[in-house]
Structure formats: structure tokens, C-alpha cells
Amino acid sequence: MTDPRAMVQTMITLASASLGLVAALAWNEAIKATLGKLGLGDDLAGLYSYAILATVIAIVVLTILGRISARIGGNAAFEREAEG
């Protein structure tokens, strides 16, 4: 028989991932619209600007989450080479 705690953890993980995807898609549309208003919509400069912005945001968020995880005693999903 399946452990109920494992099932709840799995459900929380799946819900978190799906809500994260919904939020990411919403931000995707918002950033695209903003770049369009700035005149950087579908041209190459706009696409690269969007890719760079998304990458910087991802790095900042993952770094913050890693630090929070370390403070509460968890393991970060990634570690910098200098720390590892």
C-alpha cells in the first residue's frame, strides 16, 4: 500500500509545478507585451532582450531560493563551485 505522506508530497509537488507553469506563462505574455510597447516586439533585438531578461530573472530567483533553503537547513537544487 502507498504511504499517504508520500502521496500528499507528490500532490504538493505536482500542484506547485503546475502553478509555477501557469505563472511562468503569464509572465511570458506580460514581458512580450511590454517589449512590444517598447518597440522591441518580434525583431531579433527584442527576442534576445527577452531571453536575457528571462535568464537574469531565473538566476536571481534561484539564487534567492537557494539561500533561503540553506538558511532553513535544506539542500539547494544547485550549488556554486566555490561552495561545493
N, C-alpha and C positions, 0 to 999 in steps of 0.2 A: 504494500500500500504506500502511496505517496505521502511524504511528510507535508502536513498543512503549512508549516512555516516556509518550506521551500516553494510551495505553490504560491503563497502570498508574495514572497520575494520576487518570483518570476513575474507575477502580475504587475507588481510595482515597477519592475524594470521595463516591461513592455509598455505600460502606460506612460512612463517617463520618456521613453524613446519616441513613442508616437506623438506625445505632446510637444516634444522637442522638435520633431519634424514639422509639425504644424506651425510652430513659432518661427522656425527657420524659413519656411515658405512665405510666411507673412513678411518677415524682414527682407526676403529676396525681392518681393514685389515693391515694398516701400523704398528700398535702395534703388531699384531700377527706375521707379517713378521720379525719385529725387534727381538721379543722374540725367534723366530725360528733361526735367525742368531746367537743369543747368546747361543743357545743350550737349551733353556727353552721352546721349542715349545709346544708339546702336553702332556708333563708329568704333573703330579699333581702340582709340584712346579711352573711350567710355568703358569698354569691356575690360581693358587692363586696369583702369582705375577701380572698377567694381571688384575685380579679382584681388587686387592688392588690399583694398579696404576690407573685404571679407576675411582675408588671411590675417591681417593685423588684429581684427576683432576676435577671431578664433584663438590666436596666440595669447592675447590679453586675458580672455575669459578662461582658457585652460590653465594659464599661469596662476590666476587668482584662485580657481578651484583647487589646483594642486597645493597651494599654500594653505588654504582652508583645511583640506584633507590632512595635511601634515600636522597642523595645529591640533586637530581633534584625534590624532593618533591613527588615521587611516593611511593607506598606501595610495600614492598618486598613480594615475594611469601612465604617466611618463616621468622620467627623471632626467635632469640635465647631466651631462657627462661629468661636470665638475663635482656634482653632488654624489653621483653613483660610485 
